[in-house]
Structures are given as C-alpha cells and as structure tokens.
Amino acid sequence: MKKIVIMALALFLITTVNLYAEGNRVVIATGGIGGVYYYYGTQISEILNKNNVAAATAIQTAASVDNMLLIRDKTDTAKGTYFFATVLPDTAYFTVSGKHEKFAEKPAKASIMWMMYPNYLHIVTTDKSGITKLTDLQDKRVSTGAPGSGTEFTALNLLKAARIDPNKFKKWEKLGAKESDEGLGNGTLDAYVWSGGLPTGSIVELSNTLKRKGLNLFLVPLPETDPGVAAFMKEFSGLADSLIIKKEVYGTASDTPTLAFWNMFVCPDSTPEDLAYKTVKAVFENVETLRSSVKPARDTTPESSAKFVGKTAIPFHPGAVKYFREKGLVK
C-alpha cells in the first residue's frame, strides 16, 4: 500500500511539473511585415511549438524599442507569460541601462539568448535623387523608420552625430519598411533609413520596381571616414561595426560601406532557466528550418553567439550559457 501511495505521489508530481511546463506561454515580439525580424520571429515561434517548448506566438510590432517595452511591461511570471524579442544591440543597451528616455525611470531587465545576424544600416534612395552622401539628406524628403523602432533609434542618433536636424527635412516621415518602399517607389520620398539583414526582401522587390520605372536603387555609403559616421562609432563604441553591402545583394552599381550591428534575441531576466535552455536548444537543433525560410539566419550559429558570452554589456541568460557550455563553446 505504501509503495502504491509513493508511486501515485510521484506520478502527481511529474504531472504537475509537466502541466507547469506546458503552461508557459511565449510571445515573440518581432517587427513590421516586410522586415526580416517579422519572418525570423515567426519561424522561431513555429520551432518552439513543434518541439513542445512552450505555446508560442509571434506578433507584429514597431520593432526594437517597442519590443523592449513589451518585455518590461507585459511579461507576467505569475501567469507564465514571457515576452521574447528580436532587438538591435544599441537599442537593447540603452533600454537596459536606462539611457533611453522611455526607460529612464524603469530600465528593462533583459538577457541575451543568442545573436541572430548582423543588421546592416541601409540609407535607401535612387540614382536620380542627388543623394550621394549622408549630409545630402538635409533638404530632402526622408523617412527615419517607424516610431519606436530600432531603425528610428539608430537613424536619429546617426543624424545627431552628423549634425543633421530632421526637423529641417523638406518632409520628415516616420514609416515602416513597406510604407517606405512604397514612398520611394511612387516618388513621395527621396530616401529612407532601414536597419535589417541581407538581403531584406522588400528592398530586393523595390530594386525591381525601380528598374521598371527607369531608375536604379542606390545605397548611400557610410564609410568610417565620414565625420558623422566617425562620431557615431565613437559614441557607440563596441556596438557598431563597419561592413560592406556587396553590389550583388541588391543589384547596385558598386559595393556600399555601411554600419552593421549584431541583432540579439533576448528574453526577460525572469525567464526560467529551463525554458531559456530548451528554447536555445530547440532553435539550434532546428536551425536549418529557420535558414530555409530566412536567409540572414545563415549567421545564426552557436559559434557566432558563444564568442560574445562574457563580452557584452548585456549578459547572456544562464539557460543559454548552459547550452553553449554543453556544446563545449564556453568554459
């Protein structure tokens, strides 16, 4: 009889633990439709669902800043609801440190799960716009990205470093990727800023659209020798890198030097270690599924993430570190 009671109690405990695990809900905050964040986050949610890690849903957002707000304000540990997010590193740093105005009184508490892929800053225009360098934007019709997005955050900081006042633009728009493409394509915009992986599908489509109209896509170069770029890189030391967008990516006339940032996939500090571990494990064990749908995910590798462990201003979650340690990538 005693043995039966013990077995029954053990079964009850196992069932309770399983119900708790199954009760976790993950909401993945991504970005606007047309951008890589949205498709990347959607694929991650499918991987988590198919591998029974948690009930996961991906949602469209204005990207990085809004995503960090969701992590801070909408995660509910009592209900087992955790907001995970795709985010730019400079945005993540400013929101966690409280240097961003929306987080000054209440910084976000977030940890890195893995590094996704390098995000390249695009200043998109046409070969007929007369815009060939950063300072040429001053008197033009420009979109700096959706309000609350990481693109907007980076764009405004770059303009500030270059001493360009967006209030003095001929027209200042704050549009997402899709709307910006449409604006440039129909001639209501001269240029727009976008931060995304390579290639960003909507820009590939825009390039084709422009060619049908007798125009060619042009990306404004951002070399380290540009005073504005140099000032930006000094202010955001360690968060920005100088990389090249090859001409083959979008069919431009030449390679384009620009700023690049490693995107982060982050979670609240309060995420249970086991949930974070299982999430990272499921993603990397099914990473080919992710790569088949999202081209920039070719850079989503355990190695590219592990090399940053212990070197970032924002720490990696213990559950993620556990996985990298098991793979022999972190001591």
C-alpha angles and dihedrals in degrees: 000000000000090000091052091051091050091049091048091049091049090050090049092051093048091049091048092051091048092049090051092050092047089047094064112108122200122197114192114209109207130159142262124323108266094038126099093242092066095052093040093052092045091055091048090054090052091050092051092049096046092049094046093239093134141320099279134189129179118215133195114244141161085265133235107013094039089046092056090049089054091051090050100041108025105041107108113189092182089063094037093245117144127180113215120186151191109233144168114248097235091051092047091050095049094047095047093045093046093239091123112087094233090054101039094104096033118023119202117254106218141146133203119252097181143330111258111194139307113284114215122209109233123195098190124201140130133267089249098052097087090233111128102144139029097263091055089076093074099094099028139099103262139173116208097192137273116319110267094016127129088238091060092046093052094041094053093047091050092049090049091051089050091047093240116147110213089200086070095055113119084240125001115204129180104205137153124239098276095045092045091053090051092048094052092042095052095040101249091114131048095197144346139199122236132172114202150120127281119297105018102201096217091056091050088054091046091054090056092046092052092050090056086056094049095257133114128219114249126191115205109237117238105193121177088245091066106102093224093050091046091051091048093050091049092052093046097039112175094013100075131053133188113241139157130250102212116228090238092065096072102004095255122161094249144005115281124218111215146151119279134193131188108241116227131215104213141181137190116279086239093065108122111253092236093053092049092047094049091046094053092043093050093048096050093042088054099033093123088064088054093047093050089062102031116043097198088059087080083091093053100104134141089240095054089052099041093056089065096051109119093008103080130089087231113057126233116249113260090238091058093046089052090058094047090048091052089053090053093244097114128040 
